[in-house]
Amino acid sequence: MDDRGSLRDGESFEIRSSERGARLLLRRYQGGLIAEFDAPGLTSATQVYVLGGCDHLDWFWRDLAENWRGWEGTRSWQSLEGDLELSATSDRLGHVALEVRLEEGAPFQWRVHGKVSLDAGQLDRIAAAARTFCA
């Protein structure tokens, strides 16, 4: 498995931080997804409701990969019910900060925020893995 964004058995999609040991794992589950976020001292998971595969998560990653040299502001993706939100910023030096937010329950019983650090060179691989996962 590539530790910078890969598929396992076509049923999961993993993004590992280039530093600090954080990761986001998405797995298919009963017509939706299970999102797991792990970081040093933290493990969390929630069910994520999506329509049509992944609610265009693959488009989010494709956009980041196409703009690997950096962008202004924040680029975001959110699941249908807001259980999972990804927000990416770039420092134009080849570093991407992916803010991950998981939440459970409505309005919410708990919420977790974390960061996955990425290098711009990882984005093409992650976008390709997202496209396969979401197909």
CNS distance restraints for C-alpha pairs under 8 A (distance, minus, plus):
assign (resid   1 and name CA) (resid   6 and name CA) 6.34 0.50 0.50
assign (resid   1 and name CA) (resid   7 and name CA) 7.47 0.50 0.50
assign (resid   1 and name CA) (resid   8 and name CA) 7.39 0.50 0.50
assign (resid   2 and name CA) (resid   6 and name CA) 5.55 0.50 0.50
assign (resid   3 and name CA) (resid  15 and name CA) 7.38 0.50 0.50
assign (resid   3 and name CA) (resid  16 and name CA) 5.89 0.50 0.50
assign (resid   4 and name CA) (resid  14 and name CA) 7.74 0.50 0.50
assign (resid   4 and name CA) (resid  15 and name CA) 5.75 0.50 0.50
assign (resid   4 and name CA) (resid  16 and name CA) 5.14 0.50 0.50
assign (resid   4 and name CA) (resid  17 and name CA) 7.10 0.50 0.50
assign (resid   4 and name CA) (resid  18 and name CA) 7.29 0.50 0.50
assign (resid   4 and name CA) (resid 122 and name CA) 6.32 0.50 0.50
assign (resid   4 and name CA) (resid 125 and name CA) 7.79 0.50 0.50
assign (resid   4 and name CA) (resid 126 and name CA) 7.35 0.50 0.50
assign (resid   5 and name CA) (resid  13 and name CA) 7.01 0.50 0.50
assign (resid   5 and name CA) (resid  14 and name CA) 5.16 0.50 0.50
assign (resid   5 and name CA) (resid  15 and name CA) 4.33 0.50 0.50
assign (resid   5 and name CA) (resid  16 and name CA) 6.26 0.50 0.50
assign (resid   5 and name CA) (resid 122 and name CA) 7.44 0.50 0.50
assign (resid   5 and name CA) (resid 125 and name CA) 6.47 0.50 0.50
assign (resid   5 and name CA) (resid 126 and name CA) 4.91 0.50 0.50
assign (resid   5 and name CA) (resid 129 and name CA) 6.85 0.50 0.50
assign (resid   6 and name CA) (resid  13 and name CA) 5.87 0.50 0.50
assign (resid   6 and name CA) (resid  14 and name CA) 5.53 0.50 0.50
assign (resid   6 and name CA) (resid  15 and name CA) 7.04 0.50 0.50
assign (resid   6 and name CA) (resid 125 and name CA) 7.58 0.50 0.50
assign (resid   6 and name CA) (resid 126 and name CA) 6.83 0.50 0.50
assign (resid   6 and name CA) (resid 129 and name CA) 5.74 0.50 0.50
assign (resid   7 and name CA) (resid  11 and name CA) 7.16 0.50 0.50
assign (resid   7 and name CA) (resid  12 and name CA) 5.57 0.50 0.50
assign (resid   7 and name CA) (resid  13 and name CA) 4.94 0.50 0.50
assign (resid   7 and name CA) (resid  14 and name CA) 6.57 0.50 0.50
assign (resid   7 and name CA) (resid 129 and name CA) 6.23 0.50 0.50
assign (resid   7 and name CA) (resid 133 and name CA) 7.28 0.50 0.50
assign (resid   8 and name CA) (resid  12 and name CA) 5.48 0.50 0.50
assign (resid   8 and name CA) (resid  13 and name CA) 6.96 0.50 0.50
assign (resid  10 and name CA) (resid 132 and name CA) 7.59 0.50 0.50
assign (resid  10 and name CA) (resid 133 and name CA) 6.25 0.50 0.50
assign (resid  11 and name CA) (resid  27 and name CA) 5.86 0.50 0.50
assign (resid  11 and name CA) (resid  28 and name CA) 5.70 0.50 0.50
assign (resid  11 and name CA) (resid 133 and name CA) 6.78 0.50 0.50
assign (resid  12 and name CA) (resid  25 and name CA) 6.91 0.50 0.50
assign (resid  12 and name CA) (resid  26 and name CA) 5.44 0.50 0.50
assign (resid  12 and name CA) (resid  27 and name CA) 4.32 0.50 0.50
assign (resid  12 and name CA) (resid  28 and name CA) 6.47 0.50 0.50
assign (resid  12 and name CA) (resid 133 and name CA) 6.90 0.50 0.50
assign (resid  13 and name CA) (resid  25 and name CA) 5.73 0.50 0.50
assign (resid  13 and name CA) (resid  26 and name CA) 5.13 0.50 0.50
assign (resid  13 and name CA) (resid  27 and name CA) 6.57 0.50 0.50
assign (resid  13 and name CA) (resid 129 and name CA) 6.91 0.50 0.50
assign (resid  13 and name CA) (resid 130 and name CA) 6.84 0.50 0.50
assign (resid  13 and name CA) (resid 133 and name CA) 6.45 0.50 0.50
assign (resid  14 and name CA) (resid  23 and name CA) 7.08 0.50 0.50
assign (resid  14 and name CA) (resid  24 and name CA) 5.75 0.50 0.50
assign (resid  14 and name CA) (resid  25 and name CA) 4.38 0.50 0.50
assign (resid  14 and name CA) (resid  26 and name CA) 6.35 0.50 0.50
assign (resid  15 and name CA) (resid  23 and name CA) 5.54 0.50 0.50
assign (resid  15 and name CA) (resid  24 and name CA) 5.23 0.50 0.50
assign (resid  15 and name CA) (resid  25 and name CA) 6.44 0.50 0.50
assign (resid  15 and name CA) (resid 116 and name CA) 8.00 0.50 0.50
assign (resid  15 and name CA) (resid 126 and name CA) 7.30 0.50 0.50
assign (resid  16 and name CA) (resid  21 and name CA) 7.26 0.50 0.50
assign (resid  16 and name CA) (resid  22 and name CA) 6.11 0.50 0.50
assign (resid  16 and name CA) (resid  23 and name CA) 4.31 0.50 0.50
assign (resid  16 and name CA) (resid  24 and name CA) 6.55 0.50 0.50
assign (resid  16 and name CA) (resid 116 and name CA) 6.93 0.50 0.50
assign (resid  16 and name CA) (resid 118 and name CA) 7.95 0.50 0.50
assign (resid  17 and name CA) (resid  21 and name CA) 5.94 0.50 0.50
assign (resid  17 and name CA) (resid  22 and name CA) 5.22 0.50 0.50
assign (resid  17 and name CA) (resid  23 and name CA) 5.79 0.50 0.50
assign (resid  17 and name CA) (resid 116 and name CA) 4.73 0.50 0.50
assign (resid  17 and name CA) (resid 117 and name CA) 4.78 0.50 0.50
assign (resid  17 and name CA) (resid 118 and name CA) 5.74 0.50 0.50
assign (resid  18 and name CA) (resid 116 and name CA) 7.60 0.50 0.50
assign (resid  18 and name CA) (resid 117 and name CA) 5.51 0.50 0.50
assign (resid  18 and name CA) (resid 118 and name CA) 5.35 0.50 0.50
assign (resid  18 and name CA) (resid 119 and name CA) 6.80 0.50 0.50
assign (resid  19 and name CA) (resid 116 and name CA) 7.85 0.50 0.50
assign (resid  19 and name CA) (resid 117 and name CA) 6.14 0.50 0.50
assign (resid  19 and name CA) (resid 118 and name CA) 7.94 0.50 0.50
assign (resid  20 and name CA) (resid  39 and name CA) 7.54 0.50 0.50
assign (resid  20 and name CA) (resid  40 and name CA) 7.52 0.50 0.50
assign (resid  20 and name CA) (resid 117 and name CA) 7.88 0.50 0.50
assign (resid  21 and name CA) (resid  39 and name CA) 5.96 0.50 0.50
assign (resid  21 and name CA) (resid  40 and name CA) 6.53 0.50 0.50
assign (resid  22 and name CA) (resid  37 and name CA) 7.42 0.50 0.50
assign (resid  22 and name CA) (resid  38 and name CA) 5.49 0.50 0.50
assign (resid  22 and name CA) (resid  39 and name CA) 4.15 0.50 0.50
assign (resid  22 and name CA) (resid  40 and name CA) 6.87 0.50 0.50
assign (resid  22 and name CA) (resid 115 and name CA) 7.16 0.50 0.50
assign (resid  22 and name CA) (resid 116 and name CA) 5.72 0.50 0.50
assign (resid  23 and name CA) (resid  37 and name CA) 5.83 0.50 0.50
assign (resid  23 and name CA) (resid  38 and name CA) 5.39 0.50 0.50
assign (resid  23 and name CA) (resid  39 and name CA) 6.58 0.50 0.50
assign (resid  23 and name CA) (resid 116 and name CA) 6.43 0.50 0.50
assign (resid  24 and name CA) (resid  35 and name CA) 7.07 0.50 0.50
assign (resid  24 and name CA) (resid  36 and name CA) 5.72 0.50 0.50
assign (resid  24 and name CA) (resid  37 and name CA) 4.65 0.50 0.50
assign (resid  24 and name CA) (resid  38 and name CA) 6.63 0.50 0.50
assign (resid  24 and name CA) (resid 116 and name CA) 7.79 0.50 0.50
assign (resid  25 and name CA) (resid  35 and name CA) 5.83 0.50 0.50
assign (resid  25 and name CA) (resid  36 and name CA) 5.08 0.50 0.50
assign (resid  25 and name CA) (resid  37 and name CA) 6.49 0.50 0.50
assign (resid  26 and name CA) (resid  33 and name CA) 6.28 0.50 0.50
assign (resid  26 and name CA) (resid  34 and name CA) 5.66 0.50 0.50
assign (resid  26 and name CA) (resid  35 and name CA) 4.66 0.50 0.50
assign (resid  26 and name CA) (resid  36 and name CA) 6.39 0.50 0.50
assign (resid  27 and name CA) (resid  33 and name CA) 5.37 0.50 0.50
assign (resid  27 and name CA) (resid  34 and name CA) 5.16 0.50 0.50
assign (resid  27 and name CA) (resid  35 and name CA) 6.63 0.50 0.50
assign (resid  28 and name CA) (resid  32 and name CA) 5.96 0.50 0.50
assign (resid  28 and name CA) (resid  33 and name CA) 4.53 0.50 0.50
assign (resid  28 and name CA) (resid  34 and name CA) 6.37 0.50 0.50
assign (resid  29 and name CA) (resid  33 and name CA) 4.93 0.50 0.50
assign (resid  29 and name CA) (resid  34 and name CA) 6.13 0.50 0.50
assign (resid  29 and name CA) (resid  47 and name CA) 7.98 0.50 0.50
assign (resid  31 and name CA) (resid  49 and name CA) 7.90 0.50 0.50
assign (resid  31 and name CA) (resid  50 and name CA) 7.85 0.50 0.50
assign (resid  32 and name CA) (resid  47 and name CA) 7.24 0.50 0.50
assign (resid  32 and name CA) (resid  48 and name CA) 5.93 0.50 0.50
assign (resid  32 and name CA) (resid  49 and name CA) 5.03 0.50 0.50
assign (resid  32 and name CA) (resid  50 and name CA) 5.56 0.50 0.50
assign (resid  32 and name CA) (resid  51 and name CA) 7.85 0.50 0.50
assign (resid  32 and name CA) (resid  53 and name CA) 7.94 0.50 0.50
assign (resid  33 and name CA) (resid  47 and name CA) 5.80 0.50 0.50
assign (resid  33 and name CA) (resid  48 and name CA) 4.98 0.50 0.50
assign (resid  33 and name CA) (resid  49 and name CA) 6.52 0.50 0.50
assign (resid  33 and name CA) (resid  50 and name CA) 7.33 0.50 0.50
assign (resid  34 and name CA) (resid  45 and name CA) 6.71 0.50 0.50
assign (resid  34 and name CA) (resid  46 and name CA) 5.66 0.50 0.50
assign (resid  34 and name CA) (resid  47 and name CA) 4.48 0.50 0.50
assign (resid  34 and name CA) (resid  48 and name CA) 5.76 0.50 0.50
assign (resid  35 and name CA) (resid  45 and name CA) 5.41 0.50 0.50
assign (resid  35 and name CA) (resid  46 and name CA) 5.50 0.50 0.50
assign (resid  35 and name CA) (resid  47 and name CA) 6.30 0.50 0.50
assign (resid  35 and name CA) (resid  48 and name CA) 6.60 0.50 0.50
assign (resid  35 and name CA) (resid  84 and name CA) 7.49 0.50 0.50
assign (resid  35 and name CA) (resid 102 and name CA) 7.71 0.50 0.50
assign (resid  36 and name CA) (resid  43 and name CA) 7.36 0.50 0.50
assign (resid  36 and name CA) (resid  44 and name CA) 5.64 0.50 0.50
assign (resid  36 and name CA) (resid  45 and name CA) 4.20 0.50 0.50
assign (resid  36 and name CA) (resid  46 and name CA) 6.73 0.50 0.50
assign (resid  37 and name CA) (resid  42 and name CA) 7.91 0.50 0.50
assign (resid  37 and name CA) (resid  43 and name CA) 5.98 0.50 0.50
assign (resid  37 and name CA) (resid  44 and name CA) 5.34 0.50 0.50
assign (resid  37 and name CA) (resid  45 and name CA) 6.29 0.50 0.50
assign (resid  37 and name CA) (resid 100 and name CA) 7.90 0.50 0.50
assign (resid  37 and name CA) (resid 102 and name CA) 7.92 0.50 0.50
assign (resid  37 and name CA) (resid 114 and name CA) 7.87 0.50 0.50
assign (resid  38 and name CA) (resid  42 and name CA) 5.60 0.50 0.50
assign (resid  38 and name CA) (resid  43 and name CA) 4.51 0.50 0.50
assign (resid  38 and name CA) (resid  44 and name CA) 6.42 0.50 0.50
assign (resid  39 and name CA) (resid  43 and name CA) 6.58 0.50 0.50
assign (resid  39 and name CA) (resid 114 and name CA) 7.58 0.50 0.50
assign (resid  44 and name CA) (resid 112 and name CA) 7.55 0.50 0.50
assign (resid  45 and name CA) (resid 102 and name CA) 7.55 0.50 0.50
assign (resid  46 and name CA) (resid  83 and name CA) 7.39 0.50 0.50
assign (resid  46 and name CA) (resid 102 and name CA) 6.94 0.50 0.50
assign (resid  46 and name CA) (resid 103 and name CA) 6.97 0.50 0.50
assign (resid  46 and name CA) (resid 104 and name CA) 6.12 0.50 0.50
assign (resid  47 and name CA) (resid  83 and name CA) 7.43 0.50 0.50
assign (resid  47 and name CA) (resid 104 and name CA) 7.82 0.50 0.50
assign (resid  48 and name CA) (resid  79 and name CA) 6.97 0.50 0.50
assign (resid  48 and name CA) (resid  81 and name CA) 7.72 0.50 0.50
assign (resid  48 and name CA) (resid  83 and name CA) 5.60 0.50 0.50
assign (resid  48 and name CA) (resid  84 and name CA) 6.60 0.50 0.50
assign (resid  49 and name CA) (resid  79 and name CA) 6.76 0.50 0.50
assign (resid  49 and name CA) (resid  80 and name CA) 6.17 0.50 0.50
assign (resid  49 and name CA) (resid  81 and name CA) 6.53 0.50 0.50
assign (resid  49 and name CA) (resid  83 and name CA) 7.51 0.50 0.50
assign (resid  50 and name CA) (resid  54 and name CA) 5.57 0.50 0.50
assign (resid  50 and name CA) (resid  55 and name CA) 5.54 0.50 0.50
assign (resid  50 and name CA) (resid  79 and name CA) 6.15 0.50 0.50
assign (resid  50 and name CA) (resid  80 and name CA) 5.63 0.50 0.50
assign (resid  51 and name CA) (resid  55 and name CA) 5.36 0.50 0.50
assign (resid  51 and name CA) (resid  80 and name CA) 7.32 0.50 0.50
assign (resid  53 and name CA) (resid 134 and name CA) 5.14 0.50 0.50
assign (resid  53 and name CA) (resid 135 and name CA) 6.47 0.50 0.50
assign (resid  54 and name CA) (resid  58 and name CA) 7.32 0.50 0.50
assign (resid  54 and name CA) (resid 134 and name CA) 5.39 0.50 0.50
assign (resid  55 and name CA) (resid  79 and name CA) 6.56 0.50 0.50
assign (resid  55 and name CA) (resid  80 and name CA) 7.10 0.50 0.50
assign (resid  56 and name CA) (resid  60 and name CA) 6.75 0.50 0.50
assign (resid  56 and name CA) (resid 134 and name CA) 7.85 0.50 0.50
assign (resid  57 and name CA) (resid  61 and name CA) 6.62 0.50 0.50
assign (resid  57 and name CA) (resid  77 and name CA) 6.87 0.50 0.50
assign (resid  57 and name CA) (resid 130 and name CA) 7.17 0.50 0.50
assign (resid  57 and name CA) (resid 134 and name CA) 7.41 0.50 0.50
assign (resid  58 and name CA) (resid  62 and name CA) 6.11 0.50 0.50
assign (resid  58 and name CA) (resid 127 and name CA) 6.42 0.50 0.50
assign (resid  58 and name CA) (resid 130 and name CA) 4.97 0.50 0.50
assign (resid  58 and name CA) (resid 131 and name CA) 5.03 0.50 0.50
assign (resid  58 and name CA) (resid 134 and name CA) 6.40 0.50 0.50
assign (resid  59 and name CA) (resid  63 and name CA) 6.08 0.50 0.50
assign (resid  59 and name CA) (resid 131 and name CA) 7.95 0.50 0.50
assign (resid  60 and name CA) (resid  64 and name CA) 6.45 0.50 0.50
assign (resid  60 and name CA) (resid  75 and name CA) 7.99 0.50 0.50
assign (resid  60 and name CA) (resid  76 and name CA) 7.44 0.50 0.50
assign (resid  60 and name CA) (resid  77 and name CA) 6.44 0.50 0.50
assign (resid  61 and name CA) (resid  65 and name CA) 6.14 0.50 0.50
assign (resid  61 and name CA) (resid 123 and name CA) 7.20 0.50 0.50
assign (resid  61 and name CA) (resid 126 and name CA) 6.92 0.50 0.50
assign (resid  61 and name CA) (resid 127 and name CA) 4.76 0.50 0.50
assign (resid  61 and name CA) (resid 130 and name CA) 6.98 0.50 0.50
assign (resid  62 and name CA) (resid  66 and name CA) 6.08 0.50 0.50
assign (resid  62 and name CA) (resid 124 and name CA) 7.64 0.50 0.50
assign (resid  62 and name CA) (resid 127 and name CA) 5.13 0.50 0.50
assign (resid  62 and name CA) (resid 128 and name CA) 7.88 0.50 0.50
assign (resid  63 and name CA) (resid  67 and name CA) 6.29 0.50 0.50
assign (resid  64 and name CA) (resid  68 and name CA) 6.02 0.50 0.50
assign (resid  64 and name CA) (resid 123 and name CA) 6.73 0.50 0.50
assign (resid  65 and name CA) (resid 120 and name CA) 7.59 0.50 0.50
assign (resid  65 and name CA) (resid 123 and name CA) 4.76 0.50 0.50
assign (resid  65 and name CA) (resid 124 and name CA) 5.21 0.50 0.50
assign (resid  65 and name CA) (resid 127 and name CA) 6.48 0.50 0.50
assign (resid  67 and name CA) (resid  71 and name CA) 6.69 0.50 0.50
assign (resid  68 and name CA) (resid  94 and name CA) 7.31 0.50 0.50
assign (resid  68 and name CA) (resid 120 and name CA) 5.33 0.50 0.50
assign (resid  68 and name CA) (resid 121 and name CA) 7.59 0.50 0.50
assign (resid  68 and name CA) (resid 123 and name CA) 7.00 0.50 0.50
assign (resid  69 and name CA) (resid  92 and name CA) 5.98 0.50 0.50
assign (resid  69 and name CA) (resid  93 and name CA) 7.61 0.50 0.50
assign (resid  69 and name CA) (resid  94 and name CA) 6.50 0.50 0.50
assign (resid  69 and name CA) (resid 120 and name CA) 7.19 0.50 0.50
assign (resid  70 and name CA) (resid  90 and name CA) 5.26 0.50 0.50
assign (resid  70 and name CA) (resid  91 and name CA) 6.63 0.50 0.50
assign (resid  70 and name CA) (resid  92 and name CA) 4.49 0.50 0.50
assign (resid  70 and name CA) (resid  93 and name CA) 7.55 0.50 0.50
assign (resid  70 and name CA) (resid  94 and name CA) 7.06 0.50 0.50
assign (resid  71 and name CA) (resid  89 and name CA) 7.43 0.50 0.50
assign (resid  71 and name CA) (resid  90 and name CA) 6.05 0.50 0.50
assign (resid  71 and name CA) (resid  91 and name CA) 7.98 0.50 0.50
assign (resid  71 and name CA) (resid  92 and name CA) 6.98 0.50 0.50
assign (resid  72 and name CA) (resid  89 and name CA) 7.68 0.50 0.50
assign (resid  72 and name CA) (resid  90 and name CA) 7.38 0.50 0.50
assign (resid  73 and name CA) (resid  89 and name CA) 6.38 0.50 0.50
assign (resid  73 and name CA) (resid  90 and name CA) 7.92 0.50 0.50
assign (resid  74 and name CA) (resid  87 and name CA) 6.28 0.50 0.50
assign (resid  74 and name CA) (resid  88 and name CA) 5.55 0.50 0.50
assign (resid  74 and name CA) (resid  89 and name CA) 5.00 0.50 0.50
assign (resid  74 and name CA) (resid  90 and name CA) 7.97 0.50 0.50
assign (resid  75 and name CA) (resid  87 and name CA) 5.63 0.50 0.50
assign (resid  75 and name CA) (resid  88 and name CA) 5.19 0.50 0.50
assign (resid  75 and name CA) (resid  89 and name CA) 6.64 0.50 0.50
assign (resid  76 and name CA) (resid  85 and name CA) 7.26 0.50 0.50
assign (resid  76 and name CA) (resid  86 and name CA) 5.54 0.50 0.50
assign (resid  76 and name CA) (resid  87 and name CA) 4.26 0.50 0.50
assign (resid  76 and name CA) (resid  88 and name CA) 6.26 0.50 0.50
assign (resid  77 and name CA) (resid  85 and name CA) 5.78 0.50 0.50
assign (resid  77 and name CA) (resid  86 and name CA) 5.25 0.50 0.50
assign (resid  77 and name CA) (resid  87 and name CA) 6.55 0.50 0.50
assign (resid  78 and name CA) (resid  82 and name CA) 5.75 0.50 0.50
assign (resid  78 and name CA) (resid  83 and name CA) 7.75 0.50 0.50
assign (resid  78 and name CA) (resid  84 and name CA) 5.86 0.50 0.50
assign (resid  78 and name CA) (resid  85 and name CA) 4.32 0.50 0.50
assign (resid  78 and name CA) (resid  86 and name CA) 6.37 0.50 0.50
assign (resid  79 and name CA) (resid  83 and name CA) 6.22 0.50 0.50
assign (resid  79 and name CA) (resid  84 and name CA) 5.49 0.50 0.50
assign (resid  79 and name CA) (resid  85 and name CA) 6.46 0.50 0.50
assign (resid  82 and name CA) (resid 103 and name CA) 7.57 0.50 0.50
assign (resid  83 and name CA) (resid 101 and name CA) 7.84 0.50 0.50
assign (resid  83 and name CA) (resid 102 and name CA) 5.58 0.50 0.50
assign (resid  83 and name CA) (resid 103 and name CA) 4.94 0.50 0.50
assign (resid  83 and name CA) (resid 104 and name CA) 6.35 0.50 0.50
assign (resid  84 and name CA) (resid 100 and name CA) 7.38 0.50 0.50
assign (resid  84 and name CA) (resid 101 and name CA) 5.70 0.50 0.50
assign (resid  84 and name CA) (resid 102 and name CA) 4.77 0.50 0.50
assign (resid  84 and name CA) (resid 103 and name CA) 6.63 0.50 0.50
assign (resid  85 and name CA) (resid 100 and name CA) 5.98 0.50 0.50
assign (resid  85 and name CA) (resid 101 and name CA) 5.11 0.50 0.50
assign (resid  85 and name CA) (resid 102 and name CA) 6.69 0.50 0.50
assign (resid  86 and name CA) (resid  98 and name CA) 6.54 0.50 0.50
assign (resid  86 and name CA) (resid  99 and name CA) 5.68 0.50 0.50
assign (resid  86 and name CA) (resid 100 and name CA) 4.94 0.50 0.50
assign (resid  86 and name CA) (resid 101 and name CA) 6.54 0.50 0.50
assign (resid  87 and name CA) (resid  98 and name CA) 5.62 0.50 0.50
assign (resid  87 and name CA) (resid  99 and name CA) 5.05 0.50 0.50
assign (resid  87 and name CA) (resid 100 and name CA) 6.78 0.50 0.50
assign (resid  88 and name CA) (resid  96 and name CA) 6.50 0.50 0.50
assign (resid  88 and name CA) (resid  97 and name CA) 5.58 0.50 0.50
assign (resid  88 and name CA) (resid  98 and name CA) 4.50 0.50 0.50
assign (resid  88 and name CA) (resid  99 and name CA) 6.26 0.50 0.50
assign (resid  89 and name CA) (resid  96 and name CA) 5.65 0.50 0.50
assign (resid  89 and name CA) (resid  97 and name CA) 5.34 0.50 0.50
assign (resid  89 and name CA) (resid  98 and name CA) 6.73 0.50 0.50
assign (resid  90 and name CA) (resid  94 and name CA) 7.30 0.50 0.50
assign (resid  90 and name CA) (resid  95 and name CA) 5.82 0.50 0.50
assign (resid  90 and name CA) (resid  96 and name CA) 4.57 0.50 0.50
assign (resid  90 and name CA) (resid  97 and name CA) 6.42 0.50 0.50
assign (resid  91 and name CA) (resid  95 and name CA) 5.79 0.50 0.50
assign (resid  91 and name CA) (resid  96 and name CA) 6.73 0.50 0.50
assign (resid  94 and name CA) (resid 119 and name CA) 5.70 0.50 0.50
assign (resid  94 and name CA) (resid 120 and name CA) 4.84 0.50 0.50
assign (resid  94 and name CA) (resid 121 and name CA) 7.60 0.50 0.50
assign (resid  95 and name CA) (resid 117 and name CA) 7.28 0.50 0.50
assign (resid  95 and name CA) (resid 118 and name CA) 5.93 0.50 0.50
assign (resid  95 and name CA) (resid 119 and name CA) 4.77 0.50 0.50
assign (resid  95 and name CA) (resid 120 and name CA) 5.84 0.50 0.50
assign (resid  96 and name CA) (resid 117 and name CA) 6.01 0.50 0.50
assign (resid  96 and name CA) (resid 118 and name CA) 4.97 0.50 0.50
assign (resid  96 and name CA) (resid 119 and name CA) 5.92 0.50 0.50
assign (resid  96 and name CA) (resid 120 and name CA) 6.52 0.50 0.50
assign (resid  97 and name CA) (resid 115 and name CA) 6.61 0.50 0.50
assign (resid  97 and name CA) (resid 116 and name CA) 6.17 0.50 0.50
assign (resid  97 and name CA) (resid 117 and name CA) 4.91 0.50 0.50
assign (resid  97 and name CA) (resid 118 and name CA) 6.28 0.50 0.50
assign (resid  98 and name CA) (resid 115 and name CA) 5.55 0.50 0.50
assign (resid  98 and name CA) (resid 116 and name CA) 5.04 0.50 0.50
assign (resid  98 and name CA) (resid 117 and name CA) 6.13 0.50 0.50
assign (resid  98 and name CA) (resid 118 and name CA) 7.27 0.50 0.50
assign (resid  99 and name CA) (resid 113 and name CA) 7.00 0.50 0.50
assign (resid  99 and name CA) (resid 114 and name CA) 5.78 0.50 0.50
assign (resid  99 and name CA) (resid 115 and name CA) 4.59 0.50 0.50
assign (resid  99 and name CA) (resid 116 and name CA) 6.47 0.50 0.50
assign (resid 100 and name CA) (resid 112 and name CA) 7.91 0.50 0.50
assign (resid 100 and name CA) (resid 113 and name CA) 5.61 0.50 0.50
assign (resid 100 and name CA) (resid 114 and name CA) 5.18 0.50 0.50
assign (resid 100 and name CA) (resid 115 and name CA) 5.90 0.50 0.50
assign (resid 100 and name CA) (resid 116 and name CA) 7.36 0.50 0.50
assign (resid 101 and name CA) (resid 111 and name CA) 7.00 0.50 0.50
assign (resid 101 and name CA) (resid 112 and name CA) 5.53 0.50 0.50
assign (resid 101 and name CA) (resid 113 and name CA) 4.51 0.50 0.50
assign (resid 101 and name CA) (resid 114 and name CA) 6.58 0.50 0.50
assign (resid 102 and name CA) (resid 111 and name CA) 5.69 0.50 0.50
assign (resid 102 and name CA) (resid 112 and name CA) 5.20 0.50 0.50
assign (resid 102 and name CA) (resid 113 and name CA) 6.67 0.50 0.50
assign (resid 103 and name CA) (resid 108 and name CA) 6.27 0.50 0.50
assign (resid 103 and name CA) (resid 109 and name CA) 7.42 0.50 0.50
assign (resid 103 and name CA) (resid 110 and name CA) 5.67 0.50 0.50
assign (resid 103 and name CA) (resid 111 and name CA) 4.26 0.50 0.50
assign (resid 103 and name CA) (resid 112 and name CA) 6.32 0.50 0.50
assign (resid 104 and name CA) (resid 108 and name CA) 5.44 0.50 0.50
assign (resid 104 and name CA) (resid 109 and name CA) 5.63 0.50 0.50
assign (resid 104 and name CA) (resid 110 and name CA) 5.57 0.50 0.50
assign (resid 104 and name CA) (resid 111 and name CA) 6.62 0.50 0.50
assign (resid 105 and name CA) (resid 109 and name CA) 5.09 0.50 0.50
assign (resid 105 and name CA) (resid 110 and name CA) 7.29 0.50 0.50
assign (resid 118 and name CA) (resid 122 and name CA) 6.71 0.50 0.50
assign (resid 118 and name CA) (resid 123 and name CA) 7.93 0.50 0.50
assign (resid 119 and name CA) (resid 123 and name CA) 7.38 0.50 0.50
assign (resid 122 and name CA) (resid 126 and name CA) 6.24 0.50 0.50
assign (resid 123 and name CA) (resid 127 and name CA) 5.95 0.50 0.50
assign (resid 124 and name CA) (resid 128 and name CA) 6.18 0.50 0.50
assign (resid 125 and name CA) (resid 129 and name CA) 6.18 0.50 0.50
assign (resid 126 and name CA) (resid 130 and name CA) 6.03 0.50 0.50
assign (resid 127 and name CA) (resid 131 and name CA) 6.13 0.50 0.50
assign (resid 128 and name CA) (resid 132 and name CA) 6.39 0.50 0.50
assign (resid 129 and name CA) (resid 133 and name CA) 6.06 0.50 0.50
assign (resid 130 and name CA) (resid 134 and name CA) 5.92 0.50 0.50
assign (resid 131 and name CA) (resid 135 and name CA) 6.09 0.50 0.50
